[in-house]
Amino acid sequence: MARNFHGKSCADMTLWILNPPSFTATTTDSKGAEWSVILHLAFQSIGIVYGDIGTSPLYVYASTFSNGINHNDDILGVLSLIFYTITLIPLIKYVLIVLRANDNGDDRIVWVSVAILVCLFMVQRFGTDKVGYSFAPIICVWFLMIAGIGIYNFFTFDPTVVKAINPKYIIDYFTRNQKQAWVSLGGIVLAITGTEALFADVGHFTVRSIQISMCTVTYPALILAYTGQASFLRKHNHFVSDTFFKSIPGPMYWPMFVVAVLAAIIASQAMISGTFSIIQQSLSLGCFPRVKIVHTSAKYEGQVYIPEVNYLLMLACVGVTAGFKTTAKIGNAYGIAVVFVMTLTSSFLVLIMIMIWKTHILLIISYVLVIGSIEFLYLSSVLYKFDQGGYLPLAFAMLLMAIMYTWNDVYRRKYYYELDHKISLEKVKEIAVDTNFCRIPGLAVFYSELVHGIPPIFKHYVANVPALHSLLVFVSIKSVPISKVPVEERFLFRRIQPDELNLFRCVVRYGYTDVRNEQEPFERMLVERLKEFIRDDAMFSAITHNNQEFAEKDEELDDSSVKSDKVNEDAKQIEVDQKQQQATEREIEVLDKAWRAGIVHLVGENEVIAGKGAGIGKRILIDYAYNFLKRNLRQSDKVFDIPHKRMLKVGMTYEL
């Protein structure tokens, strides 16, 4: 049945809307089924999350020893750095700690890269589910092959590299090379690129699935690959610029080459999926302009695709690839982006430890001294190459921050403006008794973002159009974080007093896989659920009235008079029920007539300008920056999916 707001406070309404019952398309209590889902997600995550960090063995040693190997033990020092960096940051920090804190050459070669990027972004519309299942087998084969080759090289060339587990070799490396060792950290940090996607992509999967895939597949394969390459380099220092391919055994070269190309193409997937997740979360917080969110899986809530963001990412990637041309500059830019994100994550994680987890102060200090120090050391190294491409991610970050700040600031100003100027019940009563207003046949649906209260644009409408439809419904459409909302739970109604004005509030809730189609017309469903609400509301009011009367009678009458008055009371009650039923039928008849007369959709088209006396900064923010974003984004009628033939836009200016 349609839900009744009668007798509930605004806080109760908001809680009901934002925290709906946990109904889903399919539910199960079977632990076996739950683990089946986790293992499926763990398999998918291999293709989505680990393509970037998984392909790092292609270039880490070459980037670290860009000027060649000066001392054979330098290989042990670098291997030790790689081992402890991968262990402390991706494995311990992200997989075991951070994931708990959850509430994405020459010109010819350049154009080949551009073509590959375009193809990669074109397949995103198929969704994480299909992309993950397509990419995961390739990355699994990749991890299996680099692990196998690593084991082969380890036993074939120099098994003694296992002593690199001793951090003493890190100290020796810095002692021998000093500044050059510090600069080389910019190459070593490439071993953990893609780690930041572990947290961003958790929305597409689950914490447990990522932990399983990291601990059982990715981490062991990477350690074996780097160890095997170090063993090879101990005997072949001069091959350091092409370590990966030179270390492949002869018969495995071409199969490995093909898999390496495919894995390198997939490597960007972690960042693409992570971007979709972050934009979706920012959008729900009012921190990002309106974009279309496509939920690509009915089974997994967090798997989304955002067309506009996908194409902007594609253009940005193509532009950077064509502009920089060399992997050296792209690597410098990526290094700064990766380490900055890691450092910020650690800073926020410390706040979570203190304020939410209530972690012991000694553990917090230990975290800062160990992981925090390592990340700040890497940050200082990558900043050394700021002018060699490292400036790019900071420029992108500043642009995105400007967009998000502008949208969120004006979004909040609009929200508080509507709260402060919403129409009072007294004003509604004035409209009801105003003889200058005429009622015209038909049903009007007025769309608003306010969950409760009448938006100020309605006052603007009645001030300029002295006529009201015979029945008017204020509709707020909200998305809720569940797969499907049953039709009987979708519409939440509330009557606006006085009754004779025939005004109603309605919140319509949709799950992320719900769609409005021809088999399920919105207008007809709205009318049918409103009829149910009118009947339920009348029944509820009658029961409440009777209970109050009986309570009063019980206090006034003694036992001897109860029987004598019972017959009269029953007769009166039957008469009251009949009148109530007749009133309800008349109200439903009014609704049917309004429905037959026609329905019109009224959409508020708000223009936002800076108020009088506003400073230059506020005027630039609202009049230029925000309105530029608004003009180039989805409009309300597209967001609400309103039929254009029966749509009427009502304009109003908000002075903020």
C-alpha positions as CSV (number, residue, x, y, z in Angstrom):
1,M,0.0,0.0,0.0
2,A,1.0,3.7,-0.3
3,R,2.8,4.9,2.8
4,N,1.1,7.4,5.1
5,F,3.1,10.2,6.7
6,H,0.2,11.0,9.0
7,G,1.3,11.6,12.6
8,K,5.0,11.5,11.8
9,S,7.5,14.3,12.4
10,C,9.7,15.7,9.7
11,A,12.7,13.8,11.2
12,D,10.7,10.5,11.1
13,M,9.9,11.2,7.4
14,T,13.5,11.9,6.5
15,L,14.8,8.8,8.3
16,W,12.2,6.7,6.5
17,I,13.1,8.2,3.1
18,L,16.9,8.0,3.5
19,N,17.0,4.7,5.4
20,P,14.4,2.5,3.8
21,P,13.7,-1.1,4.7
22,S,16.3,-3.5,3.4
23,F,14.3,-5.1,0.7
24,T,16.3,-6.3,-2.3
25,A,15.6,-8.3,-5.4
26,T,17.1,-11.4,-3.9
27,T,18.1,-12.2,-0.4
28,T,19.8,-15.1,1.1
29,D,20.8,-16.3,4.6
30,S,23.2,-18.9,3.2
31,K,26.8,-18.4,4.2
32,G,27.8,-20.6,1.2
33,A,26.0,-18.3,-1.2
34,E,27.6,-15.2,0.5
35,W,31.1,-16.7,0.1
36,S,30.2,-17.5,-3.5
37,V,29.5,-13.8,-4.2
38,I,32.7,-12.8,-2.4
39,L,34.8,-15.2,-4.5
40,H,33.1,-14.0,-7.7
41,L,33.9,-10.4,-6.7
42,A,37.5,-11.3,-5.8
43,F,38.0,-12.8,-9.3
44,Q,36.5,-9.7,-10.9
45,S,38.7,-7.4,-8.8
46,I,41.8,-9.0,-10.2
47,G,40.8,-7.6,-13.7
48,I,39.7,-4.2,-12.4
49,V,41.9,-3.3,-9.4
50,Y,45.3,-4.8,-10.0
51,G,46.1,-4.1,-13.6
52,D,48.1,-1.0,-12.7
53,I,50.2,-2.3,-9.8
54,G,50.4,-5.7,-11.5
55,T,52.2,-4.3,-14.6
56,S,54.8,-2.3,-12.6
57,P,57.4,-5.0,-13.0
58,L,57.6,-3.9,-16.6
59,Y,59.5,-0.7,-15.8
60,V,60.4,-0.4,-12.1
61,Y,64.1,-1.5,-12.2
62,A,64.7,0.4,-15.5
63,S,63.2,3.6,-13.9
64,T,65.1,3.2,-10.7
65,F,68.5,2.5,-12.3
66,S,68.1,5.1,-15.1
67,N,71.9,5.8,-15.1
68,G,72.9,2.1,-14.8
69,I,74.0,0.0,-11.8
70,N,77.0,1.3,-9.9
71,H,77.4,-1.5,-7.4
72,N,76.0,-5.1,-7.5
73,D,74.7,-4.8,-4.0
74,D,72.6,-1.8,-5.1
75,I,70.3,-4.4,-6.6
76,L,69.7,-5.9,-3.1
77,G,69.1,-2.5,-1.7
78,V,66.5,-1.7,-4.3
79,L,64.9,-5.1,-3.9
80,S,64.7,-4.6,-0.2
81,L,63.1,-1.2,-0.7
82,I,60.5,-2.7,-3.1
83,F,59.7,-5.6,-0.8
84,Y,59.1,-3.4,2.3
85,T,57.3,-0.7,0.3
86,I,54.8,-3.2,-1.2
87,T,54.4,-5.0,2.1
88,L,53.9,-1.8,4.2
89,I,51.8,0.3,1.9
90,P,49.6,-1.8,-0.4
91,L,49.3,-4.8,1.9
92,I,49.4,-3.6,5.5
93,K,48.2,0.0,5.1
94,Y,45.5,-0.3,2.4
95,V,44.4,-3.9,2.4
96,L,44.5,-4.5,6.2
97,I,43.9,-1.0,7.6
98,V,42.5,1.6,5.2
99,L,39.8,-0.7,3.7
100,R,38.2,-0.8,7.2
101,A,37.6,2.9,7.0
102,N,34.7,2.7,4.5
103,D,31.0,4.2,5.5
104,N,38.4,4.9,-9.2
105,G,58.5,7.4,-27.6
106,D,57.9,8.6,-31.2
107,D,54.7,9.9,-32.8
108,R,53.8,6.6,-34.4
109,I,53.8,4.9,-31.0
110,V,51.9,7.8,-29.5
111,W,49.0,7.4,-32.0
112,V,48.9,3.6,-31.3
113,S,48.5,4.5,-27.6
114,V,45.8,7.0,-28.4
115,A,43.8,4.3,-30.3
116,I,44.2,1.8,-27.5
117,L,42.9,4.4,-25.0
118,V,39.9,5.2,-27.1
119,C,39.0,1.5,-27.3
120,L,39.5,1.0,-23.6
121,F,37.1,3.8,-22.7
122,M,34.5,2.6,-25.3
123,V,34.1,-0.7,-23.5
124,Q,33.3,1.0,-20.1
125,R,29.6,1.2,-21.0
126,F,29.3,-2.6,-20.6
127,G,29.9,-2.2,-16.8
128,T,32.3,-3.4,-14.2
129,D,30.7,-6.8,-14.1
130,K,31.3,-7.7,-17.8
131,V,34.6,-5.8,-18.0
132,G,35.8,-7.5,-14.9
133,Y,35.0,-11.0,-16.1
134,S,36.7,-10.1,-19.5
135,F,39.8,-8.7,-18.0
136,A,40.3,-10.9,-15.0
137,P,41.4,-14.0,-16.9
138,I,44.1,-12.0,-18.7
139,I,45.5,-10.5,-15.5
140,C,45.3,-13.9,-13.8
141,V,47.4,-15.4,-16.6
142,W,49.8,-12.4,-16.3
143,F,50.3,-12.9,-12.5
144,L,50.8,-16.6,-13.0
145,M,53.4,-16.0,-15.7
146,I,55.4,-13.3,-13.9
147,A,55.4,-15.4,-10.7
148,G,56.6,-18.5,-12.7
149,I,59.3,-16.6,-14.5
150,G,60.3,-15.0,-11.2
151,I,60.7,-18.5,-9.5
152,Y,62.7,-19.7,-12.6
153,N,65.1,-16.7,-12.5
154,F,65.5,-16.9,-8.7
155,F,66.8,-20.5,-8.8
156,T,68.7,-20.1,-12.1
157,F,70.8,-17.0,-11.4
158,D,71.2,-16.0,-7.8
159,P,69.0,-17.4,-5.0
160,T,71.1,-15.4,-2.5
161,V,69.0,-12.3,-3.2
162,V,66.7,-13.6,-0.5
163,K,68.9,-11.8,2.0
164,A,67.5,-8.5,0.7
165,I,64.8,-9.1,3.4
166,N,67.4,-7.6,5.7
167,P,66.8,-3.8,5.7
168,K,70.5,-3.3,6.3
169,Y,70.9,-3.3,2.5
170,I,68.6,-0.2,2.3
171,I,71.0,1.6,4.6
172,D,74.0,0.5,2.6
173,Y,72.3,1.6,-0.6
174,F,71.7,5.2,0.7
175,T,75.2,5.3,2.2
176,R,76.8,4.5,-1.2
177,N,74.6,6.6,-3.5
178,Q,73.3,9.4,-1.2
179,K,71.4,12.0,-3.4
180,Q,71.1,9.6,-6.3
181,A,69.5,7.0,-4.0
182,W,67.0,9.6,-2.9
183,V,66.2,10.6,-6.5
184,S,65.8,6.9,-7.4
185,L,62.9,6.6,-5.0
186,G,60.8,8.2,-7.8
187,G,61.4,5.0,-9.8
188,I,60.8,2.6,-6.9
189,V,57.5,4.3,-6.0
190,L,56.2,3.1,-9.4
191,A,56.1,-0.4,-7.9
192,I,53.0,0.7,-5.9
193,T,51.2,2.7,-8.5
194,G,47.6,1.7,-8.6
195,T,47.5,1.0,-4.8
196,E,45.3,4.1,-4.3
197,A,42.7,2.4,-6.4
198,L,42.3,-0.3,-3.8
199,F,40.2,2.1,-1.6
200,A,38.6,3.9,-4.5
201,D,37.4,0.7,-6.1
202,V,36.0,-0.9,-2.9
203,G,32.6,0.5,-4.0
204,H,32.6,-1.8,-7.0
205,F,33.4,-4.8,-4.9
206,T,33.7,-5.6,-1.1
207,V,36.5,-5.3,1.4
208,R,36.8,-9.0,1.9
209,S,37.0,-9.7,-1.9
210,I,39.8,-7.2,-2.4
211,Q,41.7,-8.6,0.7
212,I,41.4,-12.2,-0.7
213,S,42.6,-11.3,-4.2
214,M,45.5,-9.2,-2.9
215,C,46.8,-11.7,-0.3
216,T,46.4,-14.8,-2.4
217,V,47.3,-13.6,-5.9
218,T,48.6,-10.1,-6.4
219,Y,51.1,-9.8,-3.5
220,P,52.8,-13.2,-3.9
221,A,53.1,-12.8,-7.7
222,L,54.7,-9.3,-7.4
223,I,57.2,-10.4,-4.8
224,L,58.2,-13.4,-6.8
225,A,58.5,-11.2,-10.0
226,Y,60.7,-8.6,-8.4
227,T,62.9,-11.2,-6.7
228,G,63.4,-13.1,-9.9
229,Q,64.3,-9.9,-11.8
230,A,66.8,-9.0,-9.0
231,S,68.4,-12.4,-9.4
232,F,68.7,-11.9,-13.1
233,L,70.3,-8.5,-12.7
234,R,72.9,-9.7,-10.3
235,K,74.4,-11.6,-13.3
236,H,73.4,-9.2,-16.0
237,N,73.9,-5.6,-14.8
238,H,74.1,-4.3,-18.4
239,F,70.5,-5.4,-19.2
240,V,68.9,-3.1,-16.5
241,S,67.3,-0.8,-19.1
242,D,65.2,-3.7,-20.4
243,T,65.1,-5.9,-17.4
244,F,61.7,-7.4,-17.8
245,F,61.9,-8.7,-21.4
246,K,65.6,-9.7,-21.1
247,S,64.8,-11.9,-18.1
248,I,62.2,-13.9,-19.9
249,P,63.4,-17.4,-20.9
250,G,63.6,-17.8,-24.7
251,P,60.6,-20.1,-25.4
252,M,58.4,-17.9,-23.2
253,Y,59.3,-14.6,-24.8
254,W,56.5,-14.2,-27.4
255,P,53.6,-15.6,-25.3
256,M,54.8,-13.3,-22.5
257,F,55.1,-10.3,-24.9
258,V,51.4,-10.8,-26.0
259,V,50.2,-11.1,-22.4
260,A,52.3,-8.1,-21.3
261,V,50.7,-5.9,-24.0
262,L,47.2,-7.0,-23.0
263,A,47.9,-6.4,-19.3
264,A,49.4,-3.0,-20.0
265,I,46.2,-2.0,-21.9
266,I,44.1,-3.2,-18.9
267,A,46.3,-1.3,-16.4
268,S,44.3,1.9,-16.6
269,Q,41.0,0.1,-15.6
270,A,41.7,0.5,-11.9
271,M,41.8,4.3,-12.2
272,I,38.7,4.5,-14.5
273,S,36.5,2.4,-12.1
274,G,37.8,4.3,-9.1
275,T,36.9,7.6,-10.7
276,F,33.3,6.4,-11.3
277,S,33.0,5.4,-7.6
278,I,34.4,8.7,-6.3
279,I,32.2,10.8,-8.6
280,Q,29.1,8.8,-7.5
281,Q,29.9,9.4,-3.8
282,S,30.6,13.1,-4.4
283,L,27.3,13.5,-6.3
284,S,25.3,12.0,-3.4
285,L,26.9,14.5,-1.0
286,G,26.1,17.4,-3.3
287,C,29.8,18.0,-4.0
288,F,29.6,17.4,-7.8
289,P,27.4,18.7,-10.6
290,R,24.6,16.5,-11.9
291,V,25.7,13.6,-14.2
292,K,24.0,10.5,-15.3
293,I,24.8,7.4,-13.1
294,V,24.2,4.1,-14.8
295,H,24.1,1.1,-12.5
296,T,25.5,-1.7,-14.7
297,S,24.8,-4.6,-12.4
298,A,21.6,-5.7,-10.6
299,K,23.6,-7.9,-8.3
300,Y,26.3,-5.4,-7.0
301,E,25.1,-2.0,-6.0
302,G,28.4,-0.1,-6.4
303,Q,29.2,-1.1,-10.0
304,V,28.4,2.1,-11.9
305,Y,29.2,3.8,-15.2
306,I,29.1,7.6,-15.8
307,P,29.1,8.4,-19.5
308,E,30.0,12.1,-19.2
309,V,33.0,11.4,-16.9
310,N,34.1,8.5,-19.1
311,Y,34.4,10.7,-22.2
312,L,36.1,13.5,-20.3
313,L,38.6,11.0,-18.9
314,M,39.2,9.7,-22.4
315,L,39.8,13.2,-23.8
316,A,42.2,14.0,-20.9
317,C,44.2,10.7,-21.3
318,V,44.4,11.2,-25.1
319,G,45.5,14.8,-24.5
320,V,48.2,13.9,-22.0
321,T,49.5,11.0,-24.1
322,A,49.7,13.1,-27.3
323,G,51.2,16.1,-25.4
324,F,53.8,14.4,-23.3
325,K,54.8,11.7,-25.8
326,T,57.3,10.1,-23.5
327,T,56.7,7.6,-20.7
328,A,59.3,9.5,-18.5
329,K,57.1,12.6,-18.2
330,I,53.9,10.6,-17.8
331,G,55.7,8.5,-15.1
332,N,56.7,11.7,-13.2
333,A,53.1,13.0,-13.3
334,Y,51.7,9.7,-12.2
335,G,54.3,9.3,-9.4
336,I,53.3,12.7,-7.8
337,A,49.6,11.9,-8.1
338,V,50.1,8.5,-6.5
339,V,52.2,9.6,-3.5
340,F,50.1,12.7,-2.9
341,V,46.9,10.6,-2.6
342,M,48.7,8.1,-0.3
343,T,49.9,10.9,2.0
344,L,46.4,12.4,2.1
345,T,44.9,9.0,2.9
346,S,47.4,8.5,5.8
347,S,46.5,12.0,7.2
348,F,42.8,11.3,7.1
349,L,43.3,7.8,8.5
350,V,45.1,9.2,11.5
351,L,42.0,11.4,12.2
352,I,39.8,8.3,11.9
353,M,42.0,6.4,14.3
354,I,41.8,9.2,16.8
355,M,38.1,10.2,16.5
356,I,36.3,7.1,15.4
357,W,38.3,4.0,16.1
358,K,39.7,5.4,19.4
359,T,43.0,3.7,18.6
360,H,45.7,3.6,21.3
361,I,48.0,6.6,21.0
362,L,51.1,4.4,20.8
363,L,49.7,2.6,17.8
364,I,48.9,5.9,16.1
365,I,52.5,7.2,16.7
366,S,53.9,3.9,15.4
367,Y,51.8,4.3,12.2
368,V,52.9,7.8,11.6
369,L,56.6,7.0,12.3
370,V,56.7,4.0,10.0
371,I,54.3,4.4,7.1
372,G,53.9,8.2,7.4
373,S,57.7,8.6,7.2
374,I,58.1,6.3,4.2
375,E,55.4,8.2,2.3
376,F,56.8,11.6,3.1
377,L,60.2,10.4,1.9
378,Y,58.7,9.2,-1.4
379,L,56.8,12.5,-1.7
380,S,60.0,14.5,-1.3
381,S,61.6,12.4,-4.0
382,V,58.8,12.7,-6.6
383,L,58.6,16.5,-6.1
384,Y,62.2,16.7,-7.3
385,K,60.8,16.1,-10.9
386,F,57.9,18.6,-10.5
387,D,58.9,20.6,-13.6
388,Q,59.3,17.4,-15.7
389,G,55.6,16.6,-15.9
390,G,54.9,16.4,-12.2
391,Y,52.9,19.6,-12.3
392,L,50.1,18.1,-14.3
393,P,48.2,16.1,-11.6
394,L,48.3,19.2,-9.3
395,A,46.8,21.3,-12.0
396,F,44.0,18.8,-12.6
397,A,43.4,18.6,-8.8
398,M,43.1,22.4,-8.5
399,L,40.6,22.4,-11.4
400,L,38.5,19.6,-9.9
401,M,38.6,21.3,-6.5
402,A,37.4,24.6,-8.0
403,I,34.5,22.8,-9.7
404,M,33.5,20.8,-6.6
405,Y,33.8,23.8,-4.3
406,T,31.7,26.0,-6.6
407,W,28.9,23.5,-7.0
408,N,28.8,22.5,-3.3
409,D,28.9,26.1,-2.0
410,V,26.0,27.3,-4.2
411,Y,24.1,24.0,-3.7
412,R,24.1,24.6,0.1
413,R,23.1,28.2,-0.4
414,K,20.1,27.2,-2.5
415,Y,19.1,24.5,0.0
416,Y,19.1,27.0,2.9
417,Y,17.3,29.6,0.8
418,E,14.5,27.2,0.1
419,L,14.3,26.1,3.7
420,D,14.1,29.8,4.9
421,H,11.5,30.7,2.3
422,K,9.3,27.7,2.1
423,I,5.6,28.5,2.3
424,S,4.0,28.4,5.8
425,L,0.6,26.7,6.5
426,E,-0.9,30.1,7.2
427,K,0.0,31.2,3.7
428,V,-1.6,28.0,2.2
429,K,-4.8,28.7,4.2
430,E,-4.9,32.3,2.8
431,I,-4.7,30.8,-0.7
432,A,-7.5,28.4,0.1
433,V,-9.9,31.2,1.2
434,D,-8.9,33.7,-1.4
435,T,-11.9,34.3,-3.7
436,N,-9.7,35.6,-6.5
437,F,-8.3,32.2,-7.1
438,C,-10.2,29.9,-9.5
439,R,-9.9,26.1,-9.7
440,I,-9.4,24.7,-13.1
441,P,-10.0,21.0,-14.0
442,G,-6.9,18.8,-14.0
443,L,-4.1,17.3,-12.0
444,A,-0.9,19.2,-11.5
445,V,2.4,17.6,-10.4
446,F,4.8,20.1,-9.0
447,Y,8.4,18.8,-8.8
448,S,10.6,19.9,-5.9
449,E,13.8,18.7,-4.2
450,L,12.4,19.5,-0.7
451,V,11.4,16.4,1.1
452,H,9.0,18.3,3.4
453,G,7.4,21.7,3.1
454,I,6.2,23.7,0.0
455,P,9.0,25.3,-2.0
456,P,9.1,29.1,-2.5
457,I,8.6,28.7,-6.2
458,F,5.0,27.7,-5.6
459,K,4.3,31.1,-4.0
460,H,5.9,32.7,-7.1
461,Y,3.6,30.6,-9.3
462,V,0.3,31.5,-7.5
463,A,1.3,35.2,-7.4
464,N,1.5,35.3,-11.2
465,V,-1.1,32.7,-12.2
466,P,-4.3,33.2,-10.1
467,A,-5.6,29.7,-10.8
468,L,-5.0,26.3,-9.4
469,H,-5.7,22.9,-10.7
470,S,-8.4,21.0,-8.9
471,L,-5.8,18.7,-7.4
472,L,-2.1,19.4,-6.9
473,V,0.7,17.0,-5.8
474,F,4.2,18.2,-4.8
475,V,6.6,15.4,-5.8
476,S,10.2,14.8,-4.7
477,I,12.0,12.0,-6.5
478,K,14.7,10.4,-4.4
479,S,17.2,7.6,-5.2
480,V,17.9,5.1,-2.4
481,P,20.9,2.8,-2.0
482,I,19.1,-0.5,-2.7
483,S,18.5,-2.5,-5.9
484,K,14.7,-2.3,-6.2
485,V,11.9,-0.5,-4.3
486,P,8.7,-2.5,-4.5
487,V,5.9,-0.6,-6.1
488,E,3.7,-0.8,-3.0
489,E,6.5,0.9,-1.0
490,R,7.6,3.5,-3.6
491,F,5.1,6.3,-3.0
492,L,5.0,8.1,0.4
493,F,2.1,10.6,0.7
494,R,1.2,13.3,3.1
495,R,-1.8,15.6,3.1
496,I,-1.4,19.4,3.2
497,Q,-4.0,21.2,5.3
498,P,-6.6,22.5,4.7
499,D,-8.3,19.5,3.1
500,E,-10.5,21.4,0.8
501,L,-7.5,22.7,-1.1
502,N,-6.7,19.2,-2.3
503,L,-2.9,19.5,-1.9
504,F,-0.6,16.5,-1.3
505,R,3.1,15.9,-0.7
506,C,4.6,12.8,-2.3
507,V,8.1,11.4,-2.1
508,V,8.8,8.8,-4.8
509,R,11.7,6.5,-4.1
510,Y,13.6,4.5,-6.8
511,G,16.3,1.9,-6.3
512,Y,19.4,1.9,-8.5
513,T,18.0,-0.7,-10.9
514,D,14.4,0.6,-11.0
515,V,13.3,2.1,-14.3
516,R,10.2,3.8,-15.4
517,N,8.9,2.3,-18.6
518,E,5.7,1.9,-20.7
519,Q,4.6,-1.1,-18.7
520,E,4.8,0.9,-15.5
521,P,3.6,4.4,-16.3
522,F,4.5,6.9,-13.6
523,E,1.3,9.0,-13.9
524,R,-1.1,6.1,-13.5
525,M,0.9,4.6,-10.6
526,L,0.9,8.0,-8.9
527,V,-2.9,8.3,-9.2
528,E,-3.6,4.7,-8.0
529,R,-1.3,5.0,-5.0
530,L,-2.9,8.4,-4.1
531,K,-6.3,6.7,-4.1
532,E,-5.0,4.1,-1.7
533,F,-3.5,6.8,0.5
534,I,-6.9,8.7,0.7
535,R,-8.7,5.5,1.8
536,D,-6.0,4.6,4.3
537,D,-5.9,8.1,5.6
538,A,-9.7,8.2,6.1
539,M,-9.6,4.9,7.9
540,F,-6.7,6.0,10.2
541,S,-8.5,9.3,11.0
542,A,-11.7,7.5,11.9
543,I,-9.9,5.0,14.2
544,T,-8.0,7.8,15.9
545,H,-11.2,9.8,16.4
546,N,-13.1,6.8,17.8
547,N,-10.3,5.9,20.2
548,Q,-10.3,9.5,21.5
549,E,-14.1,9.5,22.0
550,F,-14.0,6.1,23.8
551,A,-11.3,7.3,26.1
552,E,-13.3,10.4,27.0
553,K,-16.5,8.4,27.6
554,D,-14.7,5.9,29.9
555,E,-13.7,8.8,32.1
556,E,-17.2,10.4,32.2
557,L,-19.5,7.4,32.5
558,D,-19.9,4.9,35.3
559,D,-20.5,1.2,34.9
560,S,-24.3,1.4,35.3
561,S,-24.7,3.8,32.3
562,V,-22.5,2.0,29.9
563,K,-25.0,-0.6,28.7
564,S,-27.9,1.9,28.3
565,D,-25.8,4.1,26.0
566,K,-24.1,1.4,24.0
567,V,-27.0,0.9,21.5
568,N,-27.2,4.7,20.8
569,E,-23.4,4.9,20.4
570,D,-23.4,2.0,17.9
571,A,-26.1,3.6,15.8
572,K,-24.2,6.9,15.8
573,Q,-21.0,5.2,14.9
574,I,-22.6,3.5,11.8
575,E,-23.9,6.9,10.7
576,V,-20.4,8.5,11.2
577,D,-18.8,5.7,9.2
578,Q,-21.3,6.1,6.4
579,K,-20.6,9.8,6.2
580,Q,-16.9,9.2,6.3
581,Q,-17.1,6.7,3.5
582,Q,-19.2,9.0,1.4
583,A,-16.6,11.8,1.9
584,T,-13.8,9.5,0.9
585,E,-15.7,8.4,-2.3
586,R,-16.3,12.1,-3.2
587,E,-12.6,12.8,-2.8
588,I,-11.6,9.9,-5.0
589,E,-14.2,11.1,-7.5
590,V,-12.5,14.5,-7.5
591,L,-9.2,12.7,-8.2
592,D,-10.7,10.7,-11.0
593,K,-12.1,13.8,-12.7
594,A,-8.8,15.6,-12.4
595,W,-7.0,12.6,-13.9
596,R,-9.5,12.5,-16.8
597,A,-9.2,16.3,-17.4
598,G,-5.5,15.9,-17.9
599,I,-2.2,16.1,-16.1
600,V,0.4,18.8,-16.3
601,H,4.0,18.6,-14.9
602,L,5.3,21.8,-13.3
603,V,9.1,22.1,-13.1
604,G,10.9,24.8,-11.2
605,E,13.5,26.5,-13.4
606,N,15.6,28.4,-10.8
607,E,18.0,31.2,-11.8
608,V,20.6,31.8,-9.2
609,I,22.3,35.2,-8.9
610,A,24.4,36.9,-6.2
611,G,22.3,39.1,-3.9
612,K,22.6,42.9,-3.8
613,G,25.7,44.1,-2.1
614,A,27.6,40.9,-2.8
615,G,31.4,41.1,-3.1
616,I,33.3,40.5,-6.3
617,G,34.3,37.0,-5.2
618,K,30.7,35.9,-4.5
619,R,29.6,37.4,-7.8
620,I,32.2,35.4,-9.8
621,L,31.4,32.3,-7.8
622,I,27.6,32.4,-8.4
623,D,27.0,34.5,-11.5
624,Y,29.7,33.1,-13.7
625,A,31.3,29.9,-12.3
626,Y,28.1,28.1,-11.0
627,N,25.8,29.3,-13.9
628,F,28.4,28.2,-16.4
629,L,28.4,24.7,-14.9
630,K,24.6,24.7,-14.7
631,R,24.1,25.6,-18.3
632,N,26.3,22.8,-19.5
633,L,24.8,20.0,-17.3
634,R,21.7,17.9,-17.2
635,Q,18.5,19.9,-16.6
636,S,15.8,19.0,-14.1
637,D,13.4,17.6,-16.7
638,K,16.0,15.2,-17.9
639,V,16.9,14.1,-14.4
640,F,13.2,13.5,-13.5
641,D,12.4,12.0,-16.9
642,I,9.4,14.2,-17.5
643,P,7.3,14.0,-20.7
644,H,7.9,17.2,-22.6
645,K,4.4,17.4,-24.1
646,R,2.8,17.9,-20.7
647,M,5.6,19.9,-19.0
648,L,5.4,23.5,-17.9
649,K,8.5,25.3,-16.5
650,V,8.1,27.9,-13.8
651,G,10.9,30.4,-13.6
652,M,12.1,32.1,-10.4
653,T,15.2,34.0,-9.4
654,Y,17.1,33.1,-6.2
655,E,19.2,36.0,-4.8
656,L,21.8,34.3,-2.6
